[in-house]
Amino acid sequence: MLSRVSARSLSTATKAIKVAARDAPGSLTNLSVVVNNAGSKTGKSGVAHLAAKFNFLNTGSKSALRFTRESELLGGVFSTNVTRDAIVLNTQFLKEDLPYYVEALGSVLTNTSFRPHEFVEVVLPAAKAEYEAAHVSNAFTAVESLHELSFRKGLGNPLYFDGTTKVTVDEVVQFASDAYKQSNVSIFASGANPEDLEKFIGESPFAYLAPGSSSAAPVELFKGKESRIRAGGESGAFIGVPVKNSEFGKYETLSAAIGSSVLPGASSPLSKIGATSFLYKYQDAGLFVVSVTGSAAEVAQGIKQAKKVIDSVSTTDLTNAAKATQLSVALQSTFESPLEIKADASPVKLGEFNYVAIGDVDALPYASEL
């Protein structure tokens, strides 16, 4: 049986907040808050990541220690992360504790203390640790570089704070003030009665969110750029093509036709050479990536073969990938981020692309050699 889903805007002081809820069997509720136009693409490099690290710390009404202890007693869990588009707060708890967590999440957005000593002692070290953990992966570093080449600013900003650009606690406070507004906020609940959720939101600190929204900067797409990064560990070569939202259908179909990382078990031209593809999708644009990782010798040969695979895709290949495209989109779609992308078998010419080689770059080809 399908769960009942309610998606609406509230008619109280929180009327501009988007709410989607569905009741479900069982005793657990998953409650998430997504603050759009508050991700790494917005503002100074790293400021969104630092703002996210302040989430669930001290607020005007409750210390971080008290909230953590109370949540532990309730058996709930909570987390926060930053994407290129948004700051996301997630909680999971027993259904009867919905009022407590609605109150807590509302307090995070409206009443976080942003204390200077927390910034120095907690936020900066936590952000640095997450940055360093992510960049242990050469593949992550390469994809970050592809974003920078493809978009420069905005979506090209680093996902995590790297310490290069100085950010002050006052700048984090200003960022939160600009971003945490009603029309930027969406609330998603699975395993919650929609009417109860709306009632609790209207009675919570969410009612104190400032009206209005913030807008993202215009996106520019750049092609024909190249970066080579010397690094220890696994080598990799990455082809990237920035795409418009209207092209998502075409590139999801291309990905399914040649071999998508979303469908790793499927036999495909790229899987036969140890390569894969993926379309990173954002609110304002996307980035289609084809990659090969492994030893330098394997990568050098594999990325050349991958380029040939892309160039040789036929209209018949794209048409035959329609079902795989539907499956891939369905697997990527979530309650919080539903995707409405249809397969599009229109011919795709790779043309100019961006390219990143990482690892033992002396053994890896240049873009012009592919």
C-alpha angles and dihedrals in degrees: 000000000000117000118245110254126199121189118177147123120254123250097213131073086304095053095127094056112101113229128189120179138168128185117225139179119266134053102276132093125197111203122184135178119203119194106199123208087025100096130105091284090068125080129335119357110275099006094108091052091051092047089053090052089059090061114113092013123114118326130185091262104036140023121238089243093053093048091048093049093046092048091050090052090051091048092239129142129207139186142166135206142171127234128183090264105034154003110249129200119193132190135174124192146136114298095244090061095063094112091053095053095042087054092047095049092046089051091053092057097041108027111030109142099218091205115193094227091054089052091056100035102036116010101047095044092046092049092047092049092051091048093051093045091052094048092054081085112076088200091059091048091050094049089049089053091049090055091051092050093045101045107011096197130024105016086021093063115108112268092227134040107265099182094242095108113051114236123186128208089246089058090052090051091050091047091053091047091053096043105038097077130133099252091050093055127089124179123203126189129181114189097023133112106248095219093049091048093052091049093051093046091052090052095044135083087271084085088068095059111120115251121248135046142250124239130223122242117258114273123235122194122216129191138179095049128133138195131185118197122191110216141150121246128034119009124226143179122206131191114198132188120186110219139189121246090249088062097055092100093054095048095043087054092048090049092051091047097052100031130293127211086223089066102040095158095057120099109243141155092258095046089059090062098038095256133122142185138217138177114223106209124202135170093261106027144342141233121222111205132190114188144179123192133181135074116358092250093051092047094047091055097036098054091052090051091046091054089052090050091055093047093049099052111125132207088250090055090052093047091049090052094063096102093044089051091053090050093047093050091047091052091051095046117096136181089253094044112026116187124217101188122142126203113263118192094190111138114268120206113197094211114157116008140173120247137200126186118189135179120024093014093173087073097042125090126247120241091256089058096058 
